[in-house]
Amino acid sequence: MTRSAGAEVFVDIDGVINAQPDGPDDLEHWPADTWRSRYVDFGAPMGAGTLTWNLAAVDALRVMGAMPGVQMRWCTTWGDHAVDLLAPIVGLGHDWPVAPWVVKNTPTSFSWWKAQNVNRAVAARGVRAVWIDDDIDTWRREVALQQRDHELGWLHESVLAVCPDRRRGITSDHIQHIEQFLEGA
């Protein structure tokens, strides 16, 4: 199968790479020996907390980033701290650009800066996009409740929106689905 000329993968941290389990059952979807957990105190403004990530998931994202025509991007409230603080710990994303919190020349009705970044990539740069964020379904529900469904029109065959459960983070099923999309399957 032929691959698209280009694709951008927008990756959130908390609830995607950094699983936020409520209990050990939330981590059973990857082998136990592939999980890592570390308490970190980043100081101001990030604060302290436990990072819980999976080596197999990180490796899979690294492989995606090495695919021809694929550009990985951080799209997270961590901002530049994704590169400065998280990347050295989990071993991923040292050289990924960080999506800006403010997106210029975007309609004000477009309500979420993360959605703005993904929409901009598809519309302005003409790429296919993968958007991985644990809050996508919540955003979609809010848009629907506010009867702004027209704002979702850009979520079409050029965009794969993946919404992991924050407790579990990204799963192997998500990875497989993303790989198939990137390969044009």
Backbone bond lengths (Angstrom), bond angles and torsions (degrees), N, CA, C in turn:
res aa  C-N    CA-C-N  psi(-1)  N-CA   C-N-CA  omega(-1)  CA-C   N-CA-C  phi
1 M - - - 1.436 - - 1.522 109.19 -
2 T 1.309 115.74 151.01 1.454 119.40 -179.23 1.517 110.66 -91.60
3 R 1.293 114.50 145.32 1.457 122.36 -179.18 1.522 109.21 -93.74
4 S 1.303 115.89 149.60 1.453 122.72 173.78 1.530 109.33 -59.80
5 A 1.336 117.33 156.57 1.462 121.69 179.50 1.513 112.21 -61.20
6 G 1.290 118.38 -27.31 1.452 120.83 179.84 1.514 111.37 -167.85
7 A 1.312 114.20 154.30 1.459 119.91 177.43 1.514 108.83 -148.17
8 E 1.318 115.26 144.09 1.455 121.13 174.59 1.522 107.82 -116.81
9 V 1.325 115.04 135.93 1.464 121.36 179.74 1.520 107.39 -113.78
10 F 1.327 116.45 115.70 1.458 124.12 -178.61 1.529 108.60 -97.20
11 V 1.334 116.67 118.65 1.461 121.45 -171.36 1.526 110.89 -118.43
12 D 1.314 115.70 123.46 1.459 122.88 171.93 1.529 107.74 -84.50
13 I 1.316 117.74 165.64 1.465 120.56 179.68 1.524 111.22 -103.09
14 D 1.341 116.94 -68.32 1.466 120.06 -174.81 1.521 110.40 -67.72
15 G 1.321 115.73 124.58 1.453 121.61 -178.01 1.523 113.26 89.43
16 V 1.337 117.23 -5.82 1.464 121.88 178.30 1.525 108.62 -119.92
17 I 1.322 117.11 -73.13 1.466 120.96 175.71 1.520 109.69 -81.53
18 N 1.321 115.95 -44.53 1.464 122.04 178.05 1.524 108.45 -91.67
19 A 1.339 116.37 91.40 1.464 120.65 176.61 1.524 108.22 -63.49
20 Q 1.319 116.09 148.75 1.460 121.08 -179.89 1.519 108.80 -125.27
21 P 1.349 115.47 71.97 1.462 120.42 -172.52 1.524 113.42 -68.46
22 D 1.329 114.49 145.04 1.466 121.10 172.05 1.522 110.18 -89.09
23 G 1.323 117.11 -22.02 1.459 122.51 179.68 1.513 109.91 -163.60
24 P 1.339 117.59 171.97 1.468 121.15 -176.36 1.532 113.70 -62.67
25 D 1.319 117.83 -27.29 1.468 119.92 178.90 1.528 112.22 -62.93
26 D 1.320 117.11 -24.89 1.459 120.46 -179.08 1.524 112.64 -68.51
27 L 1.326 117.21 -14.06 1.467 120.85 -176.34 1.529 113.02 -109.82
28 E 1.314 117.71 11.16 1.464 120.74 -175.88 1.523 114.21 -76.47
29 H 1.324 119.48 -6.64 1.462 121.89 -177.03 1.522 113.00 -78.62
30 W 1.329 119.04 -13.21 1.461 123.90 171.71 1.521 107.32 -120.25
31 P 1.330 119.03 153.06 1.472 120.03 176.96 1.530 110.96 -56.05
32 A 1.315 116.29 140.05 1.468 122.17 -175.80 1.524 112.51 -56.76
33 D 1.341 117.56 -35.43 1.469 119.46 -177.09 1.530 113.70 -75.86
34 T 1.362 117.56 -1.74 1.464 120.06 178.39 1.529 112.25 -99.55
35 W 1.324 116.91 -2.86 1.464 120.60 178.55 1.516 110.96 -87.58
36 R 1.322 115.72 142.97 1.461 122.48 173.78 1.521 107.35 -129.96
37 S 1.311 115.74 145.19 1.453 121.13 178.15 1.521 107.91 -140.74
38 R 1.319 115.09 138.05 1.461 118.86 -177.68 1.524 109.67 -150.51
39 Y 1.315 115.36 129.02 1.450 120.58 173.93 1.517 107.45 -80.80
40 V 1.324 116.28 129.48 1.454 120.26 -179.86 1.526 110.01 -132.95
41 D 1.308 114.42 142.97 1.459 121.04 173.28 1.516 106.74 -117.06
42 F 1.333 114.97 101.98 1.452 120.88 -177.51 1.525 111.92 -81.61
43 G 1.314 116.77 -9.94 1.453 119.53 -175.10 1.519 110.05 76.16
44 A 1.329 115.65 -173.21 1.460 120.02 -179.20 1.530 109.34 -68.61
45 P 1.282 121.95 142.69 1.455 127.05 0.85 1.529 113.36 -93.69
46 M 1.320 118.33 -1.80 1.465 121.71 -172.37 1.525 113.27 -77.07
47 G 1.321 117.83 -34.23 1.452 119.84 -178.83 1.515 112.34 81.06
48 A 1.316 115.25 -160.97 1.458 121.64 -175.80 1.521 110.27 -118.83
49 G 1.317 115.01 157.56 1.455 120.44 177.08 1.512 110.37 172.92
50 T 1.313 114.90 176.85 1.450 121.51 179.89 1.521 109.69 -100.03
51 L 1.324 115.29 128.25 1.457 121.49 171.89 1.522 107.43 -95.29
52 T 1.328 116.72 133.27 1.457 122.13 177.51 1.523 106.97 -130.30
53 W 1.338 116.23 110.90 1.457 120.29 -176.34 1.521 110.01 -132.66
54 N 1.320 114.49 163.86 1.454 120.68 -177.73 1.522 110.06 -115.97
55 L 1.327 116.25 127.55 1.463 121.40 -178.22 1.522 112.37 -63.08
56 A 1.328 117.92 -38.58 1.467 120.76 179.85 1.530 110.68 -66.16
57 A 1.322 117.01 -39.54 1.460 120.62 178.07 1.528 110.58 -66.07
58 V 1.325 116.64 -43.56 1.463 121.23 178.25 1.529 110.25 -61.36
59 D 1.323 116.76 -43.80 1.471 120.45 177.87 1.526 111.31 -61.52
60 A 1.327 117.09 -41.44 1.462 120.75 -179.82 1.532 110.79 -64.30
61 L 1.328 117.13 -40.42 1.463 120.22 177.33 1.529 110.84 -66.42
62 R 1.310 116.43 -36.46 1.469 120.53 177.45 1.538 110.05 -63.67
63 V 1.319 117.24 -42.83 1.468 121.81 178.24 1.534 110.11 -62.92
64 M 1.345 116.92 -42.17 1.464 119.98 177.29 1.519 110.73 -57.46
65 G 1.319 116.01 -44.43 1.453 121.02 -178.36 1.514 113.47 -63.99
66 A 1.330 116.40 -21.82 1.463 120.80 179.46 1.530 112.32 -88.48
67 M 1.329 117.20 -6.20 1.460 120.27 179.18 1.527 109.50 -67.57
68 P 1.330 117.49 140.61 1.469 120.43 178.90 1.533 111.19 -56.91
69 G 1.326 115.70 132.98 1.455 120.92 176.32 1.514 115.44 81.11
70 V 1.337 118.41 1.47 1.464 121.05 -178.35 1.523 109.73 -101.24
71 Q 1.321 116.22 129.92 1.471 123.24 176.06 1.531 107.60 -116.37
72 M 1.310 116.53 119.17 1.463 121.81 176.60 1.522 108.20 -86.49
73 R 1.336 116.97 142.71 1.468 122.57 179.11 1.528 109.43 -139.63
74 W 1.316 115.10 140.44 1.457 119.26 169.46 1.526 107.55 -78.11
75 C 1.319 117.15 135.18 1.463 123.02 174.93 1.526 105.43 -136.93
76 T 1.326 115.20 81.50 1.449 121.39 -167.31 1.521 111.26 -148.84
77 T 1.310 116.57 152.80 1.461 120.51 175.42 1.525 111.21 -67.32
78 W 1.319 117.16 -11.62 1.458 120.06 174.15 1.523 111.01 -65.66
79 G 1.324 117.72 -22.86 1.458 121.55 -178.82 1.521 111.29 55.41
80 D 1.326 116.71 -136.45 1.464 121.56 -178.68 1.530 112.57 -64.41
81 H 1.330 117.16 -17.54 1.465 119.85 178.00 1.542 111.72 -66.31
82 A 1.338 116.37 -18.45 1.473 119.16 174.81 1.519 109.85 -60.23
83 V 1.319 116.12 -41.93 1.465 121.44 -179.71 1.527 110.51 -78.94
84 D 1.325 116.78 -45.49 1.470 121.58 -173.57 1.525 113.95 -73.43
85 L 1.337 116.50 -39.66 1.463 119.91 -171.44 1.527 114.15 -109.66
86 L 1.324 117.16 -46.47 1.467 119.66 -175.78 1.523 112.71 -77.46
87 A 1.323 117.22 -47.22 1.471 121.13 -174.85 1.523 113.22 -52.71
88 P 1.335 119.90 -44.41 1.468 118.80 179.20 1.533 113.70 -64.20
89 I 1.319 116.96 -27.75 1.468 120.45 -178.55 1.526 111.22 -78.73
90 V 1.343 116.93 -48.74 1.462 119.89 -175.32 1.526 112.94 -91.36
91 G 1.333 117.24 -12.68 1.464 120.38 178.19 1.515 113.76 76.09
92 L 1.323 116.47 37.35 1.467 120.70 -176.92 1.523 109.56 -150.06
93 G 1.323 116.28 138.20 1.443 121.36 169.37 1.505 116.54 83.91
94 H 1.319 117.55 20.57 1.466 120.62 178.26 1.524 112.28 -58.43
95 D 1.324 115.68 -34.44 1.457 120.26 -174.81 1.535 113.07 -113.13
96 W 1.326 116.99 14.92 1.455 119.10 178.61 1.521 109.94 -79.58
97 P 1.331 117.80 136.07 1.464 119.42 172.20 1.533 109.57 -66.19
98 V 1.326 115.08 155.87 1.462 121.68 179.69 1.525 108.40 -107.44
99 A 1.329 116.54 124.99 1.466 121.03 178.61 1.528 108.88 -66.43
100 P 1.332 117.36 134.62 1.466 120.79 -177.73 1.530 112.58 -73.97
101 W 1.321 114.98 150.23 1.467 120.66 177.20 1.520 111.80 -73.05
102 V 1.315 117.28 -25.70 1.456 121.84 179.02 1.523 107.26 -112.45
103 V 1.311 115.66 126.20 1.457 120.66 179.76 1.524 107.52 -114.02
104 K 1.323 115.93 114.84 1.466 121.22 -177.66 1.519 111.16 -73.99
105 N 1.319 114.84 153.13 1.466 123.18 176.41 1.521 112.56 58.73
106 T 1.313 116.01 39.91 1.460 121.81 176.99 1.521 107.19 -118.14
107 P 1.328 118.44 137.28 1.468 119.73 -179.79 1.531 111.04 -54.62
108 T 1.335 115.86 140.11 1.463 119.89 -178.66 1.522 111.71 -67.15
109 S 1.323 118.26 -19.94 1.462 119.90 178.20 1.526 111.91 -73.12
110 F 1.310 115.77 -13.14 1.455 119.68 -179.40 1.527 107.55 -80.78
111 S 1.317 117.40 105.41 1.447 123.10 -157.79 1.521 118.94 -81.10
112 W 1.285 121.93 -18.72 1.454 119.86 -172.23 1.516 109.66 -128.43
113 W 1.316 117.27 127.33 1.466 121.72 -175.04 1.520 112.25 -59.05
114 K 1.331 118.43 -32.29 1.468 119.57 178.99 1.530 110.01 -67.78
115 A 1.327 116.31 -44.41 1.465 120.25 177.17 1.527 110.47 -62.50
116 Q 1.323 116.85 -37.61 1.456 120.82 178.52 1.522 111.19 -59.47
117 N 1.321 116.93 -43.21 1.458 121.06 -179.84 1.526 111.93 -63.79
118 V 1.307 116.69 -43.13 1.463 119.82 -179.34 1.527 109.53 -68.08
119 N 1.327 116.58 -46.02 1.459 120.81 178.91 1.522 110.80 -58.28
120 R 1.300 116.38 -42.20 1.472 121.53 -179.37 1.533 111.06 -61.57
121 A 1.319 116.97 -41.58 1.466 120.29 179.61 1.524 110.95 -62.14
122 V 1.325 115.84 -42.34 1.460 120.23 -178.20 1.527 110.62 -70.97
123 A 1.334 116.37 -45.63 1.460 120.67 -175.66 1.530 112.98 -76.16
124 A 1.315 117.19 -47.78 1.467 120.42 -172.81 1.521 113.11 -85.71
125 R 1.323 116.69 -35.07 1.467 118.71 -176.36 1.532 112.37 -103.30
126 G 1.314 116.64 -7.53 1.455 120.56 175.84 1.512 115.08 65.26
127 V 1.325 117.24 30.28 1.459 120.59 179.42 1.524 110.47 -101.65
128 R 1.302 115.08 165.49 1.454 120.52 167.34 1.519 106.09 -83.22
129 A 1.316 117.03 153.51 1.457 119.49 -177.20 1.512 111.39 -135.97
130 V 1.328 114.21 143.74 1.458 122.12 169.86 1.527 105.22 -114.65
131 W 1.302 115.80 129.55 1.463 121.78 -178.78 1.520 107.09 -120.93
132 I 1.330 117.32 114.71 1.459 122.25 -177.42 1.525 108.17 -114.39
133 D 1.334 116.22 109.53 1.465 121.07 -177.41 1.527 108.58 -156.25
134 D 1.320 116.32 134.80 1.459 120.38 -178.68 1.527 113.34 -73.83
135 D 1.328 118.49 -5.86 1.468 121.54 -179.53 1.527 113.66 -105.47
136 I 1.310 118.74 6.56 1.468 121.12 -177.82 1.526 111.27 -60.77
137 D 1.317 117.90 -47.34 1.469 119.88 -177.84 1.520 111.64 -64.14
138 T 1.331 117.75 -37.08 1.469 121.37 176.48 1.520 109.79 -63.18
139 W 1.325 117.33 -44.74 1.460 121.40 178.00 1.527 111.06 -60.65
140 R 1.318 116.77 -44.87 1.472 120.05 179.10 1.526 111.07 -59.66
141 R 1.345 117.22 -43.09 1.465 120.91 179.06 1.532 110.83 -63.33
142 E 1.315 117.46 -42.14 1.463 120.70 179.23 1.520 111.12 -63.11
143 V 1.321 116.79 -43.24 1.466 120.72 178.46 1.529 109.47 -61.28
144 A 1.326 117.74 -44.02 1.463 121.85 179.83 1.538 110.95 -64.77
145 L 1.333 117.45 -43.23 1.474 120.85 179.54 1.524 111.63 -62.74
146 Q 1.304 116.91 -32.70 1.465 121.25 179.78 1.529 111.27 -88.33
147 Q 1.324 115.80 8.44 1.466 123.06 178.49 1.528 112.00 53.33
148 R 1.337 114.38 45.24 1.465 121.35 177.61 1.530 109.57 -116.89
149 D 1.332 116.50 35.99 1.460 121.40 -177.15 1.527 112.70 -54.83
150 H 1.332 118.11 -25.96 1.462 121.26 178.83 1.528 110.99 -59.47
151 E 1.330 117.57 -23.06 1.459 121.05 179.13 1.533 112.53 -71.98
152 L 1.317 116.88 -11.43 1.460 120.71 -178.51 1.526 112.13 -96.32
153 G 1.329 117.78 -0.06 1.461 121.63 -175.75 1.517 114.74 -59.42
154 W 1.318 117.73 -26.26 1.459 121.09 -179.42 1.527 112.12 -77.47
155 L 1.339 117.54 -11.44 1.470 120.96 176.87 1.529 108.15 -82.57
156 H 1.309 115.99 84.84 1.462 121.73 -177.31 1.524 109.01 -126.95
157 E 1.310 117.54 -158.33 1.466 121.47 -173.42 1.523 113.89 -63.36
158 S 1.331 118.07 -14.37 1.470 120.69 177.42 1.521 112.99 -86.07
159 V 1.336 116.69 -4.27 1.462 120.91 -176.95 1.524 109.71 -128.21
160 L 1.318 115.14 127.64 1.458 120.79 172.26 1.525 106.98 -108.68
161 A 1.327 116.51 113.64 1.458 121.99 178.43 1.530 108.31 -100.49
162 V 1.334 116.10 120.24 1.460 122.64 -177.07 1.523 107.68 -116.57
163 C 1.335 115.76 122.15 1.462 121.06 -175.37 1.535 110.13 -119.32
164 P 1.338 117.04 90.16 1.462 119.29 178.18 1.532 111.87 -69.01
165 D 1.309 115.32 158.03 1.461 122.02 170.49 1.526 106.54 -73.20
166 R 1.304 118.92 124.87 1.468 122.68 -175.38 1.522 112.60 -56.11
167 R 1.331 116.67 -29.50 1.465 120.09 -179.16 1.521 111.66 -71.25
168 R 1.313 116.22 -28.69 1.460 121.33 -174.34 1.523 114.02 -103.83
169 G 1.328 116.70 -26.01 1.453 119.57 -174.48 1.517 110.42 71.64
170 I 1.312 115.43 -168.78 1.458 120.99 -177.20 1.529 109.95 -68.04
171 T 1.328 116.14 140.46 1.461 121.94 -177.07 1.525 110.41 -112.13
172 S 1.320 116.18 169.80 1.468 120.26 177.37 1.528 110.71 -64.97
173 D 1.334 118.14 -32.05 1.465 120.47 176.05 1.532 110.71 -64.01
174 H 1.336 116.61 -42.06 1.468 119.90 175.78 1.521 110.20 -59.86
175 I 1.322 115.85 -47.30 1.472 121.36 -178.93 1.526 110.14 -57.14
176 Q 1.320 116.72 -47.43 1.465 120.91 -179.27 1.529 111.09 -61.18
177 H 1.316 116.92 -43.61 1.470 121.85 179.70 1.538 110.26 -62.44
178 I 1.324 116.88 -42.82 1.466 121.71 179.36 1.526 110.52 -64.85
179 E 1.323 116.83 -45.13 1.468 120.06 178.91 1.523 111.78 -59.33
180 Q 1.330 116.90 -42.40 1.455 120.58 178.53 1.527 110.96 -62.79
181 F 1.312 116.27 -40.78 1.474 120.54 178.24 1.531 110.60 -63.31
182 L 1.329 115.99 -45.67 1.465 120.26 -178.63 1.526 111.72 -66.00
183 E 1.310 116.69 -30.57 1.455 120.48 178.49 1.517 112.63 -82.17
184 G 1.347 116.44 -3.96 1.446 120.46 178.60 1.506 113.97 83.61
185 A 1.335 116.22 15.09 1.473 119.85 -179.05 1.509 111.96 -74.56
